[in-house]
């Protein structure tokens, strides 16, 4: 973008930043407009979340709608949107999804704050969009590299890929040891404690 701006200035031409819809997503250099477009797209799932929160909705039906329609739909935008653009939009969406799951399955609050209880979301096949956004964006972009031109280090795509990759490799493992009960033997000095050997999510 900087090189385009410099060439335009040499020719005394003005550069107008903008964004446009393309293949269901939004491309351009105006991140504000792209975020607004993403917000509008993600908000289209609000009616579905409201429907599954109805007390008359069976929990199994609600789960299918959330998992197969809502989360998958927003997952598409997580793959094609630079994480820093979609972060706040995805975080707001995740809060609404967690609330809908808690209502439809009669669960106590706190699914999104307890690391271990996040396993319940994983068992339902539901991941937080804000958390998987860097991974989804990285995998989508890497799968398309063979057909992309060489990325300039100054381009927003290059920077977004660099930051997303850095986030992925630095993500800590999920410790689920506290979900395994501690067992003690009264007639033996051996105490078996799951906490002594944390189990990562990679082992599941």
KADAZI-V272478 format. One record per pair of residues at least 24 apart in sequence whose C-alpha atoms are under 10 Angstrom apart, sorted by the first residue. I is the first residue (numbers start at 1). J is the second residue. D is the distance in Angstrom with one decimal. If there is no record, write none. Layout:
BEGIN
I,J,D
I,J,D
END
This chain:
BEGIN
1,29,8.2
1,152,9.8
1,154,7.7
1,155,6.7
1,156,8.4
2,154,7.7
2,155,8.5
3,154,9.0
3,155,9.9
24,76,9.1
24,77,8.6
24,80,9.5
25,76,8.9
25,77,7.0
25,79,10.0
25,80,7.0
25,81,7.8
26,77,9.4
26,80,8.6
26,81,8.0
27,80,9.4
27,81,8.8
29,156,8.3
31,82,9.6
31,84,9.4
31,85,6.6
31,86,9.7
32,85,8.2
33,85,10.0
34,81,8.9
34,82,9.9
34,85,7.5
34,86,8.8
35,81,9.2
35,82,10.0
35,84,9.6
35,85,5.9
35,86,6.5
35,87,9.4
35,88,9.1
35,89,7.7
36,85,9.7
36,86,9.6
36,89,9.1
38,74,9.6
38,77,7.6
38,78,9.8
38,81,8.4
38,85,8.7
38,86,7.2
38,89,7.4
38,90,9.3
39,86,8.3
39,88,9.3
39,89,6.0
39,90,8.7
39,92,9.7
39,93,9.3
40,89,9.6
41,73,9.6
41,74,8.4
41,77,8.6
42,70,9.1
42,73,8.4
42,74,6.3
42,75,9.9
42,77,8.2
42,89,7.8
42,90,8.3
42,92,9.8
42,93,7.4
43,74,9.7
43,89,9.2
43,92,10.0
43,93,8.2
44,70,9.5
44,73,9.9
44,74,9.8
45,69,8.7
45,70,6.1
45,71,9.1
45,73,8.3
45,74,8.3
45,93,9.1
46,70,8.8
46,93,8.8
46,96,8.4
46,97,9.4
48,100,9.7
49,93,9.9
49,96,7.4
49,97,6.9
49,98,9.9
49,99,9.0
49,100,6.1
49,101,9.0
49,104,10.0
50,96,9.2
50,97,9.8
50,100,7.5
51,100,9.0
51,104,9.9
52,97,9.9
52,100,6.7
52,101,8.2
52,103,8.5
52,104,6.5
53,97,9.8
53,99,8.3
53,100,5.3
53,101,7.7
53,102,8.7
53,103,5.8
53,104,5.5
53,105,9.3
54,100,9.0
54,103,8.2
54,104,7.4
55,103,7.8
55,104,6.9
55,105,9.7
55,106,9.5
56,104,9.1
57,104,7.2
57,105,9.9
58,104,7.3
58,105,8.6
59,101,8.5
59,102,10.0
59,103,9.0
59,104,5.2
59,105,5.5
59,106,8.7
60,104,8.7
60,105,8.5
61,104,9.3
62,100,8.7
62,101,7.9
62,103,9.9
62,104,6.6
62,105,8.5
63,100,9.5
63,101,7.5
63,104,8.1
63,105,8.6
63,124,7.8
63,125,9.5
63,126,9.5
64,124,9.6
66,97,7.7
66,100,8.6
66,101,8.2
66,124,9.9
66,125,9.9
66,126,8.5
67,97,9.9
67,124,7.8
67,125,6.8
67,126,6.4
67,127,9.6
68,125,9.5
68,126,9.7
70,97,8.7
71,97,8.3
71,125,9.5
71,126,7.2
71,127,8.2
71,128,8.7
71,129,7.9
72,126,9.2
72,129,9.8
74,129,7.5
75,127,9.4
75,128,9.5
75,129,6.7
75,130,9.9
75,132,8.7
75,133,8.1
75,136,8.0
75,137,9.9
76,133,9.9
76,136,8.7
76,137,9.6
76,140,9.9
77,129,9.3
77,133,8.7
77,136,9.3
77,137,9.0
78,129,6.7
78,130,8.0
78,131,9.8
78,132,7.6
78,133,5.0
78,134,8.0
78,135,8.9
78,136,6.2
78,137,6.4
78,140,9.5
79,129,9.8
79,132,9.0
79,133,6.6
79,134,8.2
79,135,8.2
79,136,4.7
79,137,4.3
79,138,7.8
79,139,7.8
79,140,5.8
79,141,8.2
80,133,9.1
80,136,8.1
80,137,6.0
80,138,9.3
80,139,10.0
80,140,7.1
80,141,8.0
81,133,8.1
81,134,9.3
81,136,9.2
81,137,6.7
81,140,9.9
81,157,10.0
81,160,9.6
82,133,8.1
82,134,7.8
82,136,9.8
82,137,6.7
82,138,9.2
82,156,8.8
82,157,7.7
82,159,9.6
82,160,6.1
82,161,8.1
82,163,9.8
82,164,8.5
83,129,10.0
83,130,7.9
83,131,9.5
83,132,9.3
83,133,5.7
83,134,5.6
83,135,9.2
83,136,9.1
83,137,7.2
83,138,9.5
83,160,7.3
83,161,9.1
83,163,8.9
83,164,7.2
84,130,9.8
84,133,9.2
84,134,8.8
84,160,7.7
84,163,9.1
84,164,9.0
85,160,9.6
86,129,9.3
86,130,7.8
86,133,8.1
87,129,8.6
87,130,5.8
87,131,8.9
87,133,7.9
87,134,9.5
88,130,7.9
89,129,9.3
89,130,8.3
90,128,8.0
90,129,5.6
90,130,5.0
90,131,8.7
90,132,9.8
90,133,8.3
91,128,8.0
91,129,7.2
91,130,5.4
91,131,8.6
92,129,9.6
92,130,8.9
93,128,8.8
93,129,7.8
93,130,8.6
94,127,8.8
94,128,5.7
94,129,6.4
94,130,7.3
94,131,9.5
95,128,8.9
97,126,9.3
97,128,8.7
97,129,9.9
98,126,9.6
98,128,8.8
101,126,10.0
115,174,7.2
115,175,7.8
115,176,7.8
115,178,9.9
116,174,7.9
116,175,7.3
116,176,5.5
116,177,8.3
116,178,7.4
116,179,6.8
117,176,8.9
117,179,8.7
118,174,9.4
118,176,9.6
119,174,9.3
119,176,8.2
119,179,9.6
119,201,9.1
131,167,10.0
131,168,9.8
131,171,10.0
132,168,9.1
133,164,8.4
133,168,9.9
134,160,8.8
134,161,8.3
134,163,8.2
134,164,4.7
134,165,7.2
134,166,9.1
134,167,7.0
134,168,6.8
135,161,9.8
135,164,6.9
135,165,7.5
135,167,8.3
135,168,6.2
135,169,9.7
136,164,9.2
137,161,7.7
137,164,7.4
137,165,9.2
138,162,8.8
138,163,9.5
138,164,6.3
138,165,6.5
138,168,8.7
139,164,9.9
139,165,9.4
172,200,9.5
173,199,9.1
173,200,5.8
173,201,6.6
173,202,7.9
174,198,9.2
174,199,8.0
174,200,5.4
174,201,5.5
174,202,8.4
175,199,5.8
175,200,5.1
175,201,6.9
175,202,9.9
176,200,6.5
176,201,7.3
176,204,9.8
END
